[in-house]
Amino acid sequence: MNTSTSIPKWIIYYGWFNAVATLGFGIMFYMNSNPTVSGDLSWFAGGRNIAIFAVWLVALLRKDTHLLFAGFLLRFVVDFGDMLNSFLASELIAGLTFIPLFTIPQALAVWTLWKMINTNRHSAAQTKHA
């Protein structure tokens, strides 16, 4: 169900920020690949980010609530894990940058889109039974 008219503009704008950041992270991992330092993890992280960018691109071009929810949920899980890995690697500044730039806004977007999806589903069910 495409509900683009009801999607808050901040979610669309922040979604484009996430899409560009995701593509940048994907390219960065491939460009900075060093098997002696990170082994195959850099290739995995690069591929993971390129795949998530594809979800972002489709979701943002279609302005589809469900796909945007999937994109934000994917990014939230990935960025939360990356944040924890930064803290475990004693990279405090890197870990702390995730909180205001990614973790909190992504959590808010996931929550907002989840509420929208359930509200739309509930409204559709009431209309169907009326």
N, C-alpha and C positions, 0 to 999 in steps of 0.2 A: 504494500500500500504506500503510495507516494503522498506524503503530507507536507510538501515543501512550504506551503503557505504558513504553516504553524511552527516551523522550526525557527527558534530564535537566531537572529543574525550573528550573535557572538559565537554560536556553535559553528555556523558556516565559516566565519572568519578564522576561528581557532582550528577548525578542521583543515583549512588550507595551510595554516601554519604547521600543523602536524604532518600534513602530506609532504610539504617541502622539507621539513626536518627529517622525516623518515627516508625520503629519497637521498638527502644529503648524508645521513648516517649510513645508508646502504652503500653509496659510492665511496664514502670515507673508509669503510671496512675493507672494501676491495683494493683501494689505492694504497692503504697502509698495511696491507697484509704482510706479515713476517712470520713464516712457519717456526722460526726459532723462538719467537716470543709467545705467540698466541696459538700456534698450530692451526688446526682446521676451524677453530672457533671464529676466526675473523671471516672466513668464507661462509660459515653458517649464519653469522650475524648479518653479513651483507645480503645474503639471499633472503633471509627472514624479512629484512627491512624493505627490500625491493618487492617482495610478495605483498607485504602490508600496504606499500604505496599503491599497488594495483587496486586493492580494496578501496583505499581512500579516493583514488581517481574516479572510480565508478560511482562510489557513494556521493561524492561531491557534485559530480556532473548530473547525476539523477536527482540529487537532493532528496534521497530516500531515507526516511527515519530509521528503518531497520538496518540498512547498510551503514549508516552513520553510527548507530549504536554498536554494530559489530566492529567498526574501525576504531572507535574510542575504547571499547573494551579490549581489543587486541593491543592497542598502544599502551593502555593502562597496565595490563599484565606484563608486557615486555619492559616498559619503563620502570615499573615497580621492581622487577627483578634486577634490572640494570642498576637501579639506585642501591638496592641491597648489596649487589656485588661491588659497587664502588665503596660502600662503607666497609665491607669485609676486606677490601684491598687497601684500607686505610687512606683512600682518596676522599677525604671529608668534603672538600670544596666541590668536587664533581658530584658527589652524592647529594649534597645540599641544593645544587642547582636544579635537580630533578623535581624537588618539592614544589616551588612556585611556578616553574615553567611547564611541568608536565603532570605530576601526580595529582595535585589538587584540582586544577582545571579539568583534567580528564575524568576524574571521579565525579565532578559536578556535571559534566556533559553526559556521562553514563547515566547518572541518576535522573537528570532532566529528560533524556530521551526514553529511558525506561518508563517514567511516569507518562510521557506522551503516548507511547505505544500501548500501555495498558488503558489509558483513558480512551484512545481511539478504538481499541478492541471492545471496551465496555459500551461505548456509544454505538458501535456497529451492532453489537448483540441486542441492545435495547431497540434499535430501529428495526431489526429483523423480526423481533417478537411482537412489535406493535402492529 
